[in-house]
Amino acid sequence: MKNYETREKREMKTEAILTDYVTGRTVADIGAEANRQATERLLVETKGYKKEEIEVDAPIAVDIDGAIYRSRVDLVIRVEGRRLMVIKCAAGSLDSRQREILAAARLLETRPVPLAAASDGRSAIVWDVHTGKALAEGHDAIPDRPTLIERCQDNDRPTLDESRRRREKIIFRSYDTMNVNVRRDPDATT
């Protein structure tokens, strides 16, 4: 009986491992990782993005009153040298990810990234980052590569005033810290 308990405890500690579709790196299959892999495949195989146009776990750091909060954005689409869309991969309600991913899109660079999305690998919601309004929802919501380029070519991406940036930093940190079943870097927050 003791050997069985030991083996069971050992199996509970072992995580499933898979190879990331875009990067080829080995990753633990925890949380919404399967959803991210499905979204990565969709982006490349159906939507026409090149693997090198997809940043996986793009680092984001926000300074809130002198304390740096570090995290990662699941996927960032960079076409022709410009970040055009950020994607939060999640299980469950995609609507509940709106504020977190909009805040990330508004903070990732000096000027906001034009589009934000939440996807579970089968469906998605895409938002205009400037207005916060949903642009598309459903299986085909994420734009293909030519549509994204066309939609964002005239986007001047105005900067946010400092008061608005501060609010977005607090919103991002608040939502991001509530994410469960994610592997965090030991240096994720300072």
Summary of the structure (lengths in Angstrom):
residues: 190
radius of gyration: 17.7
end to end distance: 44.9
largest distance: 68.0
contacts: 554
relative contact order: 0.16
helix: 35%
strand: 28%
